[in-house]
């Protein structure tokens, strides 16, 4: 019996750790869409163009190209189609998932200020991590994931230095606030003898982590800029008790006596480091070409440390088999009039996970982005931007099994078909 309950404790810990991978952004948790004009370029040229205070999110060195004081504020909406259809090999009864991704708002604030010919300071606040997953109640995959939320907000004070016309450098302190909340259904009738409603496993916590952002821009001639930007890894530690609710009273008493219910569970994760190389090339007075290549360290994010402490700590190191991702994008800008600028971009992101390791809590795959947007100058002090991006994920097959201490394993398989996300962003920039 003691061995069985220890296995139950380990199972609960693993469930919490795997639930941590919950995400609705199929290119990975980190978003390029941060309620700025970058949405309409699909991230093309993000680390080099330095046209807007939103450069703080992509390359701090870009501040050096912004005269005076500039403030930008933006709002955006994300919406997607992420619906799972199971096939005949599943052994969990229930309905289809419904669309797991509803409308999600976001916002940003960027401020830059020129101190003198060489120095700029800035501050940014934006959400660039994750979305929420919310499956239908009593759906067929509820024992693997019911609801999940992993959201993050970044605060970024920064400074840049431009020693001459060719080089610019920037550094910033990145403070990231991460919020995590997950629910998974628990079978109250694991042997199938009785017909009881499901219980629920809940886990919720938040934490602050610190990192750094570094950037440089090289301008060999007017109209040509090459940018390189790096963001460091951010360590996050979540700590909460595994809460098992609406369980059968007999099961609840046994688990409480063994210290499983109410035991403190720590989850240690690492937001990935990233590296971006971008090019901005002015062709003539109207046209410009932009491009970016980006690397994200998702293999590190997939390695999660978990500890359950109920007097006899149980530790586990989980590997979700993530792999690093690559992003390639190309875009253009057209100055249609002295007031109206048109943006367009196309991007590809590799998948952080292969088909065999994809799970219902990790609906990840390769993505294509197509984006466009317009910036209109109301006057010399005010610019307005409206941008749209369509993110195509396609079909993502899943076959997943969960072993239990008692009863046959839970098994589900099927596919997210024709999955997509769309982003609509509006922002305003004031020049002083």
GIGI-V903946 format. One record per pair of residues at least 24 apart in sequence whose ideal C-beta (glycine too) atoms are under 7 Angstrom apart, sorted by the first residue. I is the first residue (numbers start at 1). J is the second residue. D is the distance in whole Angstrom. If there is no record, write none. Layout:
BEGIN
I;J;D
I;J;D
END
This chain:
BEGIN
4;405;6
5;258;4
7;405;5
8;260;6
8;405;5
9;260;5
9;308;6
9;314;5
10;314;6
10;316;7
11;405;6
12;242;5
12;260;6
12;308;7
13;265;6
13;306;5
13;308;4
13;314;6
13;316;5
14;316;6
14;318;7
15;184;6
15;201;6
16;203;5
16;242;6
16;265;5
16;267;6
16;306;6
17;267;6
17;304;5
17;306;4
17;316;7
17;318;4
18;318;7
18;361;6
19;145;7
19;148;6
19;182;4
19;184;6
19;203;7
19;361;6
20;180;7
20;267;5
20;269;6
20;304;6
21;320;5
21;361;5
21;362;5
22;133;6
22;145;6
22;148;3
22;150;6
22;182;6
22;361;5
23;130;6
23;131;7
23;150;6
23;362;7
23;364;7
24;80;7
24;82;6
24;100;7
24;101;5
24;131;4
24;132;6
24;133;5
25;130;6
25;131;5
26;363;6
26;364;5
26;365;5
26;367;6
26;393;4
26;419;6
27;349;4
27;367;4
28;296;6
28;298;6
28;325;6
28;352;5
28;364;7
29;129;5
29;130;5
29;150;6
30;128;6
30;129;6
30;296;6
31;128;5
31;129;7
33;76;6
33;78;7
33;389;6
33;423;4
33;425;7
34;108;5
34;126;4
34;127;7
34;128;5
35;74;3
35;75;6
35;76;4
35;106;6
35;107;5
35;108;4
35;126;7
35;425;5
35;427;6
36;72;7
36;74;5
36;108;6
36;425;7
36;427;6
37;343;7
37;373;6
37;375;6
37;385;4
37;387;6
37;427;7
39;76;7
39;371;6
39;373;6
39;387;4
39;389;5
39;423;6
39;425;4
40;343;4
40;345;7
40;371;5
40;372;5
40;373;2
40;387;3
40;388;7
41;290;6
41;331;4
41;343;5
41;345;4
41;371;6
42;329;5
42;331;6
42;345;3
42;346;6
42;347;4
42;369;4
42;370;7
42;371;4
42;389;6
43;292;5
43;327;7
43;329;5
43;347;6
44;290;4
44;291;6
44;292;5
44;329;4
44;330;5
44;331;3
44;345;4
44;347;7
45;278;5
45;279;6
45;280;5
45;290;3
45;291;6
45;292;6
45;331;6
46;276;7
46;278;6
46;292;6
47;215;7
47;227;4
47;228;7
47;229;4
47;276;5
47;277;7
47;278;4
47;292;7
48;217;6
48;225;4
48;226;6
48;227;3
48;278;4
48;279;6
48;280;4
49;225;7
49;280;4
49;290;6
50;217;6
50;225;7
52;429;6
53;110;4
53;111;6
53;112;5
53;429;7
54;110;5
56;110;5
56;122;5
56;124;4
56;156;6
56;158;6
57;124;6
57;126;6
57;128;7
58;229;6
58;276;7
59;170;7
59;215;4
59;217;7
59;227;5
59;229;4
60;158;5
60;160;6
60;170;3
60;171;7
60;172;5
60;213;6
60;215;4
61;160;5
61;168;4
61;169;6
61;170;4
61;215;4
61;216;5
61;217;5
61;227;7
62;217;6
63;112;5
63;120;4
63;122;5
63;160;4
63;170;6
64;120;6
64;160;5
64;162;4
64;168;4
66;112;5
66;120;7
67;114;6
68;114;6
68;431;6
68;432;6
69;113;5
69;432;4
70;112;5
70;429;6
70;430;7
70;431;5
71;111;5
71;430;5
72;110;4
72;427;6
72;428;7
72;429;4
73;109;5
73;427;6
73;428;6
74;107;6
74;108;5
74;425;6
74;426;7
74;427;3
75;105;7
75;107;5
75;426;6
76;106;5
76;423;6
76;424;6
76;425;4
77;103;6
77;105;6
77;424;5
78;104;5
78;106;7
78;131;6
78;421;6
78;423;5
79;103;5
79;422;6
80;420;6
80;421;4
80;422;7
81;418;7
81;419;6
81;420;5
82;363;6
82;416;6
82;419;5
83;416;7
84;141;6
84;360;7
84;414;6
84;416;5
85;414;5
85;415;6
85;417;6
86;140;5
86;412;6
86;413;7
86;414;4
87;413;6
87;414;5
89;411;7
89;413;5
90;140;6
90;411;6
90;412;4
90;413;6
90;414;7
91;410;7
91;411;5
92;140;5
92;143;6
92;410;6
92;412;6
93;140;7
94;138;5
94;139;5
94;140;4
94;142;6
95;136;6
95;138;6
95;139;5
95;140;7
96;139;6
97;135;5
97;136;6
97;139;5
97;141;6
98;135;7
98;136;4
100;133;5
100;134;6
100;135;5
101;131;6
101;133;7
102;134;7
104;131;5
104;132;6
118;161;6
118;162;6
118;163;7
119;159;7
119;161;6
120;159;7
120;160;5
121;159;5
122;158;5
123;156;7
123;157;5
124;156;4
125;153;7
125;155;5
126;154;6
127;151;7
127;152;7
127;153;5
128;152;7
128;154;6
129;178;7
140;412;6
141;360;5
141;412;5
142;185;4
142;198;7
143;184;7
143;185;5
143;187;6
143;402;6
143;410;5
144;359;7
144;360;4
144;361;6
144;400;6
144;402;6
144;412;7
145;184;6
145;360;5
145;361;4
146;183;5
146;184;6
146;185;5
147;182;7
147;183;5
148;182;5
148;361;6
149;179;7
149;180;7
149;181;4
150;180;5
151;179;5
152;176;5
152;177;7
152;178;5
153;177;5
156;213;6
158;213;7
165;219;7
166;218;6
166;219;5
166;220;7
167;218;6
168;216;7
168;217;4
169;216;5
170;215;4
171;212;7
171;214;6
172;212;7
172;213;4
173;210;7
173;212;6
174;210;7
174;211;4
174;212;6
174;213;5
174;231;7
174;234;7
175;208;6
175;210;6
176;209;5
176;211;7
176;234;5
176;271;6
177;206;7
177;208;5
178;206;6
178;207;6
178;209;7
178;236;5
179;206;4
180;204;7
180;205;6
180;206;7
180;238;6
186;244;6
186;247;7
188;247;6
188;248;5
190;404;6
190;406;5
190;407;4
191;406;7
191;407;5
192;407;7
196;248;6
197;246;7
199;244;6
199;245;6
199;246;4
199;247;4
200;245;5
200;246;6
201;242;6
201;244;6
202;243;4
202;245;6
203;240;6
203;242;6
203;265;7
204;240;6
205;238;4
205;239;6
205;240;4
207;236;5
207;237;6
207;238;6
209;234;4
209;235;5
209;236;5
209;271;7
210;234;7
223;281;7
223;282;3
224;281;6
225;280;4
226;279;6
227;278;5
228;277;5
229;276;5
230;275;5
231;273;6
231;274;5
232;273;5
233;270;5
233;271;6
233;272;7
233;273;5
233;300;7
234;270;7
234;271;4
235;270;5
236;269;5
236;271;7
237;266;6
237;268;5
238;266;7
238;267;4
239;264;6
239;266;5
240;265;6
241;265;7
259;310;3
259;311;6
260;310;6
263;308;5
263;309;6
263;310;4
264;309;5
265;306;7
265;308;5
266;306;7
266;307;5
267;304;6
267;306;6
268;304;7
268;305;4
269;301;7
269;304;5
270;300;5
270;301;6
271;301;7
272;296;5
272;297;4
272;298;5
272;300;6
272;301;5
273;297;5
285;335;7
286;334;6
286;335;5
287;332;7
287;334;6
288;332;7
288;333;4
289;332;6
290;331;4
290;332;7
290;333;7
291;329;7
291;330;5
292;327;7
292;329;5
293;327;7
293;328;6
294;327;4
295;324;6
295;326;6
296;324;6
296;325;5
297;324;6
298;322;4
298;323;6
298;324;6
298;325;5
298;352;4
299;323;5
299;324;5
320;362;7
321;353;7
321;357;4
322;352;5
322;353;6
323;352;6
323;353;7
325;349;6
325;350;5
325;352;5
326;350;5
339;376;6
339;377;4
340;374;6
340;376;6
341;374;7
341;375;4
342;374;6
343;372;6
343;373;5
343;387;7
344;371;7
344;372;5
345;371;5
346;370;6
355;397;6
358;396;6
358;398;5
359;398;6
359;400;5
360;398;6
360;400;6
363;396;6
363;416;6
365;393;5
365;394;7
365;396;5
367;391;5
367;392;7
367;393;5
368;392;5
381;430;6
381;431;5
382;428;7
382;430;6
383;428;7
383;429;4
384;428;5
385;426;7
385;427;5
386;426;5
387;425;5
388;423;7
388;424;5
389;422;7
389;423;4
390;420;7
390;422;5
391;420;6
391;421;4
391;422;7
392;420;5
393;419;4
393;420;6
394;418;7
394;419;7
END
